[in-house]
Amino acid sequence: MTTEFDRTPGGAIIMNGNALRDETVIRLRSEIQAMGLGMPTVCLATVLVGDDKPSQIYVRMKHKKAAEAGMTSKHVGLPPTATQAEVEDAVRALAADPTVHGILVQIPLPAHLNTEAVLDLVPADKDVDGLTEASMGRLMRGRPGHVPCTPKGVLRLLERYSIATAGMRAVVIGRSSLVGLPLAVLLARKGIDATVTLAHSRTNDLAAVCREADIVVGAAGIAGLITAEFVKPGATVIDVGVSRTESGIVGDVDFDSVQSVAGAITPMPGGTGPMTIACLLENTLEAARMLGALPLATALPEGR
Ligand code: NAD
């Protein structure tokens, strides 16, 4: 490991997602600028149903960072009482709009709505969240398509901090189709080559399973689940979980105890969250290319 990175008091490298997001935004901006005038503006559209405050903050942040990357964005906000037909009409309109390249439907949708039916309306090439059945199918088949943003952000952090993955043992805690499952598939992919265990709420002796791992990713949404006793000395620990507590946002990783054992660790906040947004913007630029709106010549390097 290099010494150029900031470290925790216990000596673990801090995997700084804010810094890597900022680098990514600058890179995307310069790629867009390099294409010159006369190109259509890359456009991200978001759909938010309801008035959930954290979701509103996430969506605002996505628009702000899209603007910093030189993209435009559109927002469709619908009331919490919106009907299935109203939400579907909004998504259908964005799907048909040639000036829109990426569509993100902020989930969870209110409970009365059928999320799968809404996601089914997002064309795979515009599915910058990588969540639709078609995108998941492409991922499983190893075909070109959009990779879900949070798992992709985890890979970007591993890459940026030169964390070895080939032949290493990785444990992903959480098996959702949003985070854990696609991340496990990606980590096991040829070229990344980790040996992956997908742990979940029924896993026996989770601490012992994790102690075997060179890379542990917490994506369970259980505050402080991963303590020092889960971590092999020198292992990389990545925190995806977000729990809102009275003392603020808390991750799945008990940072204070784990940082003294881990070799590298993500802060929470400031680790995987910002990278989710960075990867959303990467996917949006890719979407514009996949849709033929922009030249392919300077396509982004393949995600690891
Ligand atoms: P989810 O509720 O769909 O899935 C949680 C998973 O964790 C399940 O597979 C479950 O089996 C597992 N789990 C639950 N309790 C467990 C336990 N005690 N031990 C082991 N496994 C357990 O959640 P999700 O949508 O996958 O999100 C996971 C977490 O990641 C949430 O806290 C969410 O807020 C957060 N999240 C963060 C980002 C980010 O950008 N950092 C993005 C998406 C989600």
Residues whose N, C-alpha, C, O or C-beta is under 5 A from the ligand:
A	BS01	NAD	T150 I173 G174 R175 S176 L178 V179 G180 A199 H200 S201 A219 A220 G221 I222 V240 G241 V242 S243 T272 G273 T276
